[in-house]
Amino acid sequence: MSADQEICHLCKEDLRDPVSIPCGHNFCSICLKTYWDHADHTGTYMCPQCRVTYNKRPTPRRLHSSNSHSHSHSHSSTRNSTSSYRASEPSPPPPPSPDYNLAGSRDVGCDICIGHKLKAVKSCLMCLASYCEKHLKPHHENAAFKRHKLVDEIGHLDRQICPQHQKGLELYCRTDQMCICVLCTVKEHKGHDMVSAEQERAEMQQRLGATQAEIQEKIHNRVKQMDELKQAVDSLKHSAQRALQESEKLFGDMLRSIERMQQEMSKLISSNKKAALNNAEGHMDRLTHEIADLKRRDNELTALSKTEDHIHFIQSYHMLIAQTDAEELPSVSVNPYFSFGSVTKAVSEMKQHLHEFSNEELVKVAKTVNKMPFCQLEETGKKRRTMKAEDVQMYKSPSQQPRSRDEFLQYACQLTLDSNTAYRQLYLSRGNRKATLKRDPQAYSDSAARFDCLPQVLCKEALSGGAYYWEVDWSGEGASIGVTYKGIKRTGYGDSARIGYNRKSWSLFCSDSSYSARHSKEQDEISAPYCARIGVFLDHSGGTLSFYNTESMALIHQFKATFSEPVYPGFWVWYESAITLCQL
């Protein structure tokens, strides 16, 4: 222990029987014991020097100071020579007990004490002073102080004094909402609504109680909502787990059902193949025998024709000719168009129907789930705008062309076909998202916007001033996907009414073997891989219309134009063909 640590922080004297506590500070053993015995009723123990708090009373560790060590060494060396003198010398007096009522740096000191100030226990709001136990006695014993108001010691009595008149603050001005003294009522707050501080405190206390009750009610409601939310979360976890397990089981059943269908289809193809082969082999064996028999007879006829015996020739001729005329050989007809292509087509259509059905059902499920929020904040006093079904989200033109499908989907918009523009033989289904060209006309009402001669249909939504992305599934012999101004002609077969054949429209014609981009009198033949789903990206402000292969997001074709007005997505559909607007 160094020399600067040999002063006790409590008694300010040299350490006597020094001890150390866990924070590293040293004190006299008796000083520390007395200090902590005094604080034993609080249950917490604080270091008198650094104010570190211990919940459990530490056990001090005894130390030896350098002075005490040197003194003990010198005393041991002269013990024999001074034993008689020490025996006659009186023992030193015990150290004075420290006064723990002295005010520290964080305590409020008595305003009357001179020198070392004791801790104040009360403050007088009339005297504007704080007193220790000793100097507080006159307030209890002298009748002159009976009207003074004592409160627990407070360390900011300057706030109880009017800064202008140096008088105690006794009143409250409701007009200016501030505490004032009596002299403030004469001039500064003359005619204002004023009450005593006690009265204002009483009314504020009532409002405080109401506010506190409201807060406690809010706490109760929040705690209740928290419990409900926790229960809902647990229920959500269990429900999600059950849904996952059941959906996995159901999808497994569907996969097994599809596998059984595949096996049945394989059996059907194999059995028909085997039956056809057996039938063909039977006919081939019969034809082989018949060919051999006919060759044999041909050889006999050849040999007969060369014989020189007239009698033999005449007798054999009648017999051989009679046998040939009597036997009629059945003919074998072969179907040159027989193939399993119809099976492949049926499976392909089944796949297409399954794909469309699954997408449609998945969208329905997603909508149903998304319409049931798990939890939400309920706003009060605010009107909410509801999005209509025909509203289309408009996005600003991108700084650069999107590349991945996820980037394109940020500009996705939902479109619907307008039945008032549909050609009468176009059949609209799936919530006016699918158009199929039929042989029979549909029962549409009369409309001036309807295409009367061409199998075309437009969407309801007008696109302008931003960027949009949508996807179209097409199937069959061929279809055109494009956009057009509203003013495209609706009557006749001419190019002015065909989407892509005039200056008011742009289109991409899709077939199973090629594509062709069409605008006005221009037509570009495009060689690109077949794709049943086409992605369309319109940057109306940027003046581009792009078509993409959604499987690889490869660009098929891009139009560059200056769109002077809103455009409407439009489609041309051929017989046995269909287009479907995908829900993204």
Secondary structure, DSSP 8 states (H G I E B T S, - for coil): --GGG-B-TTT-SB-SSEEE-TTS-EEEHHHHHHHHHHTTTTS-EE-TTT--EESS----EE---HHHHHHHHHHHHTHHHHHHHHHHS----------TTB--TTS-B-SS--SS-BB--EEETTTTEEE-TTTTHHHHH-GGGTTS-EEE--S-GGGGB-TTT--B--EEETTTTEEE-SGGGTTTTTTS-EEEHHHHHHHHHHHHHHHHHHHHHHHHHHHHHHHHHHHHHHHHHHHHHHHHHHHHHHHHHHHHHHHHHHHHHHHHHHHHHHHHHHHHHHHHHHHHHHHHHHHHHHHHHHHHHT---HHHHHHHHHHHHHHHHH---------TT--SHHHHHHHHHHHHHHHHHHHHHHHHHHHHHHTS-S------S-------TT----B---SS---SHHHHHTTB----B-TTTS-TTEEEETTTTEEEE-SS-------TTS-SSS-EEEBS--B-SSEEEEEEEEESS-EEEEEEETT---SSSSGGGSTTSSTTEEEEEE-SS-EEEEETTEEEEE-----SEEEEEEETTTTEEEEEETTTTEEEEEEE----S-EEEEEEE-BT-EEEE---
